[in-house]
């Protein structure tokens, strides 16, 4: 029988790892924020500034801006993977530092393949949720207040689907880092399999940080320098707990 995930223990272990971190996690998180925001912001500002005085944009220029936006999104995604690498190493009490933030830049191709595979995998769900949302809007437009009787169930169904989908793919970045031999589709299937029956445990962990999230919003994100590494170190503990459970209950082969 699988043991229950101990949220309190995971959070305590995350705090202990953060307390022992050198350099301090807050400085690594600050560097991550600057690394994630400043280069894409500068690139987009330069591109838009060069076209500011034009009366209209040519199709080629619009495509160029869209391509630049995609590159900036990929850059931010790769930088985020580096931060998760730092969080995973930190939670395991391994050597971790600012250099971890650059690890993602050694594998942008794998990251792009994973992102594309995830988009394709989520496309039917996204279309379904979009259809439900459209039906709700059309019901309100056609029947006025009575249309809410149809719109509210549509909104509730979309919300429940989102609650189900988010934890389903939550282990993807950790699997991507921890098991480099996995392909994009294999990593997605592995995350789905590992999260089967464990979604509620992950949601409880996420919700236990709700108070910290509200305080972070009240401080305009400043508190995130402390809460972000805490959250991701705890999430890494959840990932390692799942791996431990899989190894403990792995069937014997002869």
C-alpha positions in Angstrom: 0.0 0.0 0.0 1.3 3.4 -1.0 2.1 5.8 1.9 0.4 9.2 1.9 2.3 12.2 0.9 3.4 14.2 3.9 3.0 17.9 3.0 4.3 19.2 6.3 7.4 17.1 6.0 8.0 18.2 2.4 7.7 21.8 3.3 10.0 21.4 6.3 12.6 19.7 4.1 12.2 22.5 1.6 12.8 25.1 4.3 15.9 23.2 5.6 17.3 23.0 2.1 16.8 26.8 1.6 18.4 27.6 4.9 21.5 25.6 4.0 21.7 27.1 0.4 24.9 29.0 -0.5 24.5 31.4 -2.2 21.1 32.3 -0.7 18.1 31.3 -2.8 16.8 34.8 -2.8 19.8 36.1 -4.8 19.5 33.2 -7.3 15.8 34.0 -7.7 16.5 37.7 -8.2 19.1 36.8 -10.9 16.6 34.4 -12.5 14.0 37.2 -12.6 16.4 39.6 -14.3 17.6 36.9 -16.7 14.0 36.0 -17.7 12.6 39.5 -18.1 15.3 41.9 -19.3 16.6 40.3 -22.5 13.2 39.6 -24.0 12.0 43.0 -23.0 15.0 44.7 -24.5 14.6 42.7 -27.8 10.9 43.5 -28.1 11.6 47.2 -27.3 14.3 47.5 -29.9 12.1 45.8 -32.5 9.1 47.9 -31.8 11.2 51.1 -31.5 12.6 50.5 -35.0 9.1 50.4 -36.4 7.5 53.1 -34.2 7.5 55.9 -36.9 6.1 53.7 -39.7 2.5 54.5 -40.8 1.6 50.8 -41.0 3.4 47.5 -40.7 4.0 45.3 -43.7 3.1 41.6 -43.5 6.7 40.7 -43.3 7.3 43.0 -40.4 4.3 41.5 -38.5 5.6 38.0 -39.1 9.0 39.2 -37.9 7.5 40.5 -34.6 5.5 37.3 -34.2 8.7 35.2 -34.7 10.5 37.4 -32.2 7.7 36.9 -29.7 7.9 33.2 -30.1 11.7 33.3 -29.6 11.3 35.4 -26.5 8.7 32.9 -25.1 11.1 30.0 -25.8 13.9 31.9 -24.2 11.8 32.5 -21.0 10.8 28.8 -21.0 14.5 27.7 -21.2 15.5 30.1 -18.5 12.6 28.7 -16.3 13.9 25.1 -16.8 17.3 26.3 -15.5 15.6 27.6 -12.4 13.8 24.3 -11.9 17.1 22.6 -12.2 18.4 24.8 -9.4 15.3 23.9 -7.3 15.6 20.2 -7.9 19.3 20.2 -6.9 18.6 22.4 -3.9 15.8 20.1 -2.6 18.2 17.1 -2.9 20.9 18.9 -1.0 23.2 18.7 -4.1 25.6 21.4 -5.3 23.4 24.2 -6.6 24.1 27.8 -7.6 23.6 30.5 -10.1 25.3 28.4 -12.8 22.2 26.1 -12.7 20.2 28.9 -14.4 22.2 28.4 -17.6 21.6 24.6 -17.8 18.4 25.1 -19.9 20.3 26.9 -22.6 22.3 23.7 -23.4 19.1 22.0 -24.6 16.7 24.5 -26.3 15.9 22.0 -29.0 14.6 19.4 -26.5 12.7 22.2 -24.8 11.1 23.3 -28.0 10.2 19.7 -28.9 8.6 19.2 -25.5 6.6 22.4 -25.7 5.4 21.6 -29.2 4.4 18.0 -28.2 2.5 19.4 -25.1 0.6 22.0 -27.3 -0.4 19.2 -29.7 -1.5 17.0 -26.7 -3.5 19.7 -25.1 -5.0 21.1 -28.3 -8.2 18.9 -28.2 -8.8 19.8 -24.6 -8.2 23.5 -25.4 -10.7 23.3 -28.3 -13.2 21.6 -26.1 -12.9 24.2 -23.4 -13.1 27.0 -26.0 -16.3 25.5 -27.4 -17.9 25.3 -23.9 -16.9 28.9 -23.2 -18.4 30.0 -26.6 -21.6 28.1 -25.9 -21.9 29.9 -22.5 -21.4 33.3 -24.1 -23.9 32.6 -26.9 -26.4 31.4 -24.3 -26.1 34.7 -22.4 -26.3 36.8 -25.6 -29.4 34.9 -26.8 -31.4 34.5 -23.6 -30.0 37.3 -21.4 -30.0 36.5 -17.6 -31.7 33.2 -18.2 -28.7 32.2 -20.3 -26.7 32.0 -17.1 -28.5 28.7 -16.4 -26.5 27.3 -19.4 -23.4 29.4 -19.0 -22.6 28.5 -15.4 -22.5 24.7 -16.0 -20.2 25.4 -19.0 -17.9 27.5 -16.9 -18.0 24.9 -14.1 -17.1 22.1 -16.5 -14.2 24.2 -17.9 -12.9 24.8 -14.4 -13.1 21.1 -13.4 -11.3 20.1 -16.6 -8.5 22.6 -15.7 -8.3 21.2 -12.2 -7.8 17.8 -13.7 -5.4 18.8 -16.5 -2.9 20.9 -14.5 -1.5 18.2 -12.2 -1.6 15.7 -15.0 1.4 17.4 -16.6 3.0 18.9 -13.5 5.9 16.5 -13.5 7.0 17.2 -17.0 9.7 19.8 -16.3 11.3 17.6 -13.5 11.2 14.5 -15.8 12.7 16.5 -18.6 15.6 17.5 -16.3 16.0 14.3 -14.3 15.6 11.7 -17.2 17.3 13.2 -20.3 16.8 9.9 -22.2 13.1 10.4 -22.3 11.7 11.9 -25.5 9.0 14.5 -25.5 6.0 12.1 -26.0 7.6 9.7 -23.5 7.9 12.4 -20.9 4.3 13.4 -21.3 3.1 9.8 -21.0 5.3 9.3 -18.0 4.0 12.3 -16.2 0.4 11.2 -16.9 1.1 7.7 -15.5 3.0 8.9 -12.4 0.2 11.4 -11.5 -2.6 8.8 -11.8 -4.3 8.7 -8.4 -2.0 11.5 -7.0 -3.6 14.6 -8.3 -5.4 15.4 -5.1 -2.1 15.2 -3.1 -0.5 17.7 -5.5 -3.5 20.1 -5.3 -3.3 20.0 -1.5 0.4 20.9 -1.7 -0.3 23.8 -4.1 -3.2 25.1 -2.0 -1.0 25.1 1.1 0.9 27.9 -0.5 -2.2 30.0 -1.3 -1.6 32.3 1.7 2.0 32.9 0.5 0.7 33.7 -3.0 -1.8 36.3 -1.6 1.0 37.9 0.4 3.2 37.9 -2.6 0.5 39.7 -4.7 0.1 42.3 -1.9 3.8 43.1 -2.0 3.6 43.4 -5.8 5.7 40.3 -6.3 8.6 41.3 -4.0 7.9 38.5 -1.5 8.2 36.1 -4.4 12.0 36.3 -4.0 11.4 34.2 -0.9 8.3 32.2 -1.7 9.2 31.1 -5.3 12.2 29.0 -4.2 10.2 27.7 -1.3 7.3 26.6 -3.5 9.5 24.9 -6.1 11.7 23.2 -3.6 8.5 21.7 -2.1 7.3 20.7 -5.5 10.6 18.9 -6.1 10.2 17.0 -2.9 6.8 15.9 -4.2 8.5 14.7 -7.4 11.1 12.7 -5.4 8.4 11.2 -3.2 6.6 9.9 -6.3 9.9 8.4 -7.6 10.4 6.7 -4.2 6.9 5.3 -4.3 7.5 3.9 -7.8 10.7 2.2 -6.8 9.2 0.8 -3.6 6.2 -0.7 -5.3 8.1 -1.8 -8.5 7.2 -5.5 -9.2 9.9 -8.0 -9.0 11.2 -9.5 -12.3 13.1 -12.8 -12.7 
